[in-house]
Amino acid sequence: MNDRVPDIARCALMTRRHFLGRSGAGLGAVALAMLMGDDLRAGSVGSGVSDPLRPRPPHFAPRARRVIYLHMAGSPPQQDLFDYKPALNELDGKPCPADLLAGERFAFIKGHPKVLGTPYRFARHGENGMWVSELLPHLSGITDELCFVRSMHTEQFNHAPAQLFLYTGSSILGRPSMGSWVAYGLGSETRDLPGFVVLVSGGNTPDAGKSVWGSGFLPSVYQGVQCRSSGDPVLYVNDPAGMSRDSRRRALDALADLNRAHHAATSDPETLTRIEQYELAFRMQASVPEVMDISREPRETLEMYGAEPGAPSFANNCLLARRLCERGVRFVQLFDWGWDTHGTGPHDDIVTQLPLKCRQTDRPVAALIRDLKRRGMLDDTLVVWSGEFGRTCMNEERDGSKFLGRDHHPHAFTMWMAGGGVRRGLVYGATDDLGYRVTENPVHVHDLQATILHLLGFDHERLTYRFQGRDFRLTDVHGRVVPDLLA
C-alpha cells in the first residue's frame, strides 16, 4: 500500500491542462476532434495551412473582387429617402387602415397609429427617372450608377437580431459574419493588411456589437479588424515603450517556435491562426499608419469627400475604404450610427436628426462612387448601402410624443448597390401605396447574401464550413441569387 503513495501524490500534482495535453490518444484528442470536426483534416480551405490569408480562387469567375458595405445603423426611413409614396401625404394624420394592423407586432407603436406623410420633396433623377428625396442632392447626381432594390424584407424587427441576421444569416450569436466568410473564401490580396477591415462612425458601435464583424466558429484570423480614423489606427498594435523593432521580431520568432511545437502536439488549427495574427500585427505596424493617413490625399480629393484628416467621421471612413481596397483588402465594412428615427425627440426624429445624418453621409457616399469610377475600380468593387430593416408608414408617437418618427418595420425596405457586376440605373421591386408590404419581386435578406457571394464568384451553397458535424453557410439553408440584379 505504501509503495503506491508516491504515484498518488504525483497524480494529485498533475493539472487538468497537463492531463488533457498528454492524452494524445485519449479524452483530450477525442474532445478536440469533436470540437474541430473537419478542421483537423488537411486540405480544406482555411484549415491547417501555414498562411490562412493566402489568396484563393472562388468557384467561378467573379464580377467583383472586393466589397465596401455601407451600413446605416438604426435603419433609415425609406419613405423619406427613396420609396416615394404620394398616398402617405394624402392620408397624413389619419388612422392607419385597419387591415395593415391585423396580427402585427411593433417594437414601440401602441394602439391605433396614424399615417405619417413625408415632409420632404421628391424628384426624378437619371435616365430612368429614379425618385430620390431632396435630402440627398449628391446621391441624386449618380443614380445612373446605382441599382435600387425597393422590395427588401427580413424576419427581424429589433436592431441587434436584424443586424445579426443580415450579416451572419442568423439572429442568434455565434455565426461568422459576411466579411469573415469572404475573407475565408478569398483570402487577402495583401500580406500587410487584414482581409476584412471595419470602420465605425456616429459615436457608437452597432446594437449587435462586434459580433457583426466576428468570425464565429471560423478561425479568428478571418474576423474583422476595427480601424480608427483618429488616434491610433488600431488599438494595442504598437510595441510597448522601450521595445525596438528588432526585439519585437526576436520575441515573435521565439513565440512562433513555441506555437508550432504546440501545434505539432495538438493539431489545433487555431494555433496556426495565432501565429499568423501575430505576424500580421507585426506587418501592420508599418503598413497601417501609411494607409490610414488621409493627409497624403490631394486637397481636391479631401474636399470631394468632405474629409478632414485626424477627425473621426463617416467622410473620412469612406475615403479610407477606397484606400484600403486599393491596397488589397477584400471586405471593408462601414457602420454609421444614428439612423434610428423613432421621433421621441429632436435627437431621433425625421425633421432634425434625419437631415443631419443625410448631410453627414450624402456627399462622401457620392464621392466614393465617383472616386472609384475615375480610378477604374468601380467595375470590380461592389458597393452596398443599407440598414437592417425598414420603417413604418405610421407615426410612432411614443408616449404621446409630438416629434415625427417611424417605428421598426421588417416587411419592406430599400437598399442599393453599385459597381461590381450589378445593373446600373435599375429600380427593382415595388411596395404597396403606403410602402407597407412588398408587391413585386420580393428580395429576402438571404437572397441578398446569396447575390453578393455570387458576384464574388461563389456558389453560396458550396461556400461552407463544417462545425459540430454540420456544414454551415452564410445563407443557412435558404437564399437564391437574384439574376435580374446582375449586369
N, C-alpha and C positions, 0 to 999 in steps of 0.2 A: 504493500500500500504506500509506504513512504517513498518507494522508487518513483512513483508517479507524480509526486508533488511538484518537482521542477517543471514537468510538462504542463501541468495545470497552471502553474504560475506564468509560464511563457504564453499560454493561450489567453490568460487574463490581460496580458500586456499588448496583445495584438488588437489594433484598432479595426473598426469596420472598413476603413479605407484600405488597410493592408490586406484584410481578408478578401475583399472584392477584387483588389488589384492582382492578387496572387492566384485567384481562382480562374485561371485562363480557360479551363475546360469545365468549369462548374457554374455556380449560380451567377457569378459576375458576367460570364460570357453569354449565358442564356438570356439574362435580363437585357444586356446590351444588344443582342441580336433581335430581341423582340421590339426594343425601342427604335433601333435604327433601320430595321427592315432591309430593303434592297440597297441602302447606303453602303453596306459592308461588301457588296458585290462590285467588283471593278467594272468600269466601262460605262456606267450610267452618267448622264450629263450632270456635272456639278458635284459628283461624289468621288471621294478618294483620289482626286487629282492634285498635282502639286501647285497648279495655278487655276483656281476655280473661276477666275475672271477672264481667262483667255477667250479671245473672240471665237464664236461658234456659229456655224451656218444655221439658218432657220429651215423649216420643212420645204419651203418653195421660195421662188424669187419674190422678195419683198417690194412693196411700193414705198415704204418708209423705213429709214434706218434708225430713227430716234423719235422720241415723243416729248413734247412740252405740254403738260397738263395744267391748266389754269383753273383752280377751284375757288369759287366764291363761297366761302364757308358761311353757312346760315341760310343760303339759297335765295337768290334774287327773285322778285315777283315778275313772272313772265308777262303778265298783263300790262305792266308798266314799262316794259322794255322791248319785247319782240312780238308778242302774240296779241295783235290789235283786235279789240272786241268792242265795236260801237254800241252793242246792246248793253254792255255794262254801264255806260253813261246814261243810256235811256232809262235804265232801271235803278240808277243810283239812289240809295236811301230807302228803297222799297224792300219789303220782306223777300227773302230768297225763295224761289219756287220750292214748294214742299217736297216734290219728287226727288230733288237733289239731296235732301237730308235723310231720307228713309234709310235706316240701317247704318248710317255713317257714324264714325268716331272722329273726333277732332282733338287736337292736343290741348287747345285752350278755349275754343268757342263754346259758349253755353246758350241754351235757349234757342230762339228762332232768329238767326242773324239776318242782317240787311245786306243787300248787294252794294258793292263798292266799285264805283267807276274809277277810271284813271284820271288824275289831274294833269296829265301830260299829253301834248300833241304828238301825233304820229305822222310820218310822211313816207312815201315810197322812194326807194333808192336803188341804184344799179340798173343793169339792163333788164333784170327780171322783176323790178319793182317791189323789192322786199320792204315790208313795213318795219320801220325802226323808230324808236322813241326819240324825242328831242333831247333826252338826257345823254345820248351817245353820238354826238356830232362827228367825232373822229372815226368811230367804227362805221358810221353811215357811209363814209367815203371809200370803204373797202369791201362792201357787201358782195361784190362780184368775185371775191376770193373765198367767200365763206359758204359753208354747207350747213344750213339750219335744219335742225330736227325739232319740230314742234309737237311731236307725239311721244315724247319720252314718258315712261311711267315706272314706278318702283313699288316695292311691297312694304316699305317702312315710312313712318311719318314722324319719327323723332330723330334728332340730329345724329347722335352717336351711332345708333343702329343703321341709319340710312347711309352714313359715311362709310361705315364698315362694309355694308352691302355693296356699295358702289366700287370700293377699292379692293375688297378681298373676296367678294362673291358670297359672303355670309354675314349675317347680323351678329354673329357670336364671335367673341375674341378668339384669336389663335391661328387664323389663316394667314397665309402670305399675302402681301399687298400686290397690286398690279405692277408697280415698278420693280418689286422683287422678282416677280415671275419673268418680267422682261430681261432683267439682269441675269437671272438663272438660265434663260433660254439663249440669250445672245452673247453673254459675257460683256466685256468692255473693250472699246477701241483704243483705250489709253491705259498705260500701266501706272500713270502718275495721279489718276483721279478715280473716284468710285464710279461704278456703273450707274448708280442711282443717287441723285442729289435732291435734297428738299430745301426749299426756301419759304419762310413764313413771314407774313406781314399782317398788320392790323392790331398788333399788341397781344394776341392770344393764339395758342395752338388750336386746332380743330377740336370739336366736342369729343370725338372718338380718341383724342390723344395721339400719341406716336404710333399706335397700332396701325394707322392708315398708311404708314410707310415702314412697318415692321416686316420681318422675313418669316414670321410664324414658325412653321416646322422646317422651312428651308434652312440650309446653312446660313449662319448670321452674316457672312460676308456679303450676302445679297440684300441686306436691309438698307434703307435709305440713310444717307449721311446728311444731317442737317447743317447747312452753312448759313452764315450771317453776313449781312451787307454792312455792318458796322462793328467795331471792336475786333476781337479775334475771329477770323473767318470760321474756324472750327474750334469748339471748346476742348481743352485738355490735349490738343495735339502737339503743342510746343514742348520742348525739353525743359526740365526743371532748371532753375537758375544755377549756374556754375557747371553745367554739363555741356561738354563740347560735342560737336557732330561726330567726331571720331570715337569718343567714349560711348555715345549712344549706339553707334554702329557695332562696336565690340560687344556691348550688352545684348543687342538684338541677336547677334550671331550665336552667343552662348545660350540665349533663351531658345533660339530655333533648334539648336542641338538637343536640348532637353525635351522640347516638344516632339521632335522626330523620334527620340527614344521612347517617349510615351506612346506615340502613335504605333511604333513597331510592336509594342506590348499589348495595346488595346484595340487597334484598328478603328479608333473613333475618328470619323471624318471631320468632326468639329475641331480636332486638334490641328489638322492641316489648315482649316479655315482661320484658326487663331494665328498661325504663322503668317498667312497672307495678310491678315488685318494689321499685324504689327509692321510688316514690310510696307503695306500701302500707307499707313500712317507716317512712316519714315519718309517715303517719297512725297507725301502730301505736304510735309513741312516746307518743301521747296516749291512745289507746284501751285498749291492753293493760294498763297498770298499774291502771286502774279495774276492768276485768273480772276480773283475776286477784286482786283484793283481796277475799278472802272475809270479812275482818273486818267488811265492810259488811252481812253477813247477820245476821238476828236470832239471838239466843242459842239459841232453840228449834230453829232450822234447823241450826245448828252441832252441837248435841247430837244431833239426829236422825241426822245423818251420822257423828258421832264425829269431826268435823273440828277441826283446830287451826290457826288462821291462822299462816302462816310455817313450818309443818312440811312436809317432803316426805313425802306419804303417799297411799295409794290413796283414802282417805276424802276428802281434800282434792280429789283429782282428779275424783272422782265429782261433788262439788259444783260444781267448775269446769266440768265437762261440761255441767251444766244451765245455768250462767250463759252459757257460750259459745253454746249452742243458742238461748237467749233472745235473743241479740244477732245471730242470723242465720248462724252457722257451719253449714255443711251436713253435715260429717262430722267427728266427734270420736272419735279412736282412743285408748283407754287400754290400755297394756301393763303388766301387773303380773308381775314376775319372781319365781321361787322355787317353781314348782309341779312341778318335775322330780323326782318322788319315787321314786328308784331303790332307796333303802334301803342305801346304803353307809355311813351314819352317821346320827346324830340330826339333822343338818342337811338331810337329804333323804329321811327315812323317812315312813311314813304314820301313825306313832304320835306323833311330836313335831312335825315340820315341817308336815304336812298340817293338823292342828288349828290351828297358828299362822297359816297362810295363810287358813284359814276365818275365824278371829277377826278378821283384818285386813280382810277383804272382805265378809263376810256382811251386816253392819249397813249399811255405806254403799250396797251394791247394792240392798238392800230399800228404803233411804231414797230412793234415786234414783227408783225406780219410783213410790213413794208421792208424792214431791215433784212429779214430772212430772204425775201424775194429778190432784193437787189444784190444779195451776195450769192444767189444761186442755190440757197439752202432750202427754200420752201418746198420744192418738189419732193424732197426726201425727208422732210421734217413734218411730222403730224402735230398740229397744234389743236388742243381740245379745250373748250371753255364750258363750264357747267357749275351748277350747285348739286346738292344731294337729293333734292326733290323740288316741287313747285310750291306755289302759294295759292290760297283760296281766292275765289271771286267775291267773297263776303268780307265785310269789315269785322275784325276780331272784337273790338270794343271790350277788351278785358276789364272787368270791374268798373264798367261804365266810362272807360277812357274816352276822351274827346279827340285823341290823336288818331290818325288814319293808319291802319296796318292790316296785314293779312296773315292768317294762320298757316300752319304747315299743310301741304297738300300732296299726296303721293300719286294721284290718278293722272296728272298731266303736268309736264313742264317742258321748257325749251332749252336746248343746248346747241352749240355749233362746233364745227371742226373746220380746219383749213389745211391746205397742203397735203403732203404725204399720201397721195393717191385717192383723195376724196373728190367728189364732183364739185366744181366751182359754181357759184351762183344758183344753188339749189335750195328750195324750201320743201322739206319732206314732212309729210304727215299734217294732220289738222285736228282741231278740237271743236267742241260744240260752240254755240253762240256766246256762252258765258266762260268758255275756256275751262270748263269743269272736268270733262271727260274726253278722251281721245276718240275721234270718229273716223279717222283714216290713217292707215299704215302705222299701227302701234309699234313702238320700239321699247322693249324691256331693257332694264339695266344689264342683264346677262347678254342680250343681243349686242349692246354697245361694246361690252368687253370682248365678245367673240369677234366683232368687226375690227376693233383696234388691233387685236392679235393677228387677224388675217392680214391687215395692212403691213404688219411687221414680218409677214412670211410664215405665220404659224397656223396650223390647224388646231383650234382651241381644244379639240377633243383628244389631241395627241400630246399636247404640252402638259405633262403630268409629273407627279412626284409621289412615290409610294411612301405612305406613312401609316403606321399601325395597321398594316395589312390591306390598305386600300389605296388605289391610285386617285389622288386628288388633283383637281384642276381649278383654274380661276373661275370658270363658269359653272362649277359644281356639276350637276347633271342636266344643265339647261343650256339655253343660248343658241342663237343661229346668226350667221353672218347676214347682214342686210345688203344685198348686192346693188340695190338702187342707189346706195350712197357712194359707190366706188366709181372712180373715173374710168 
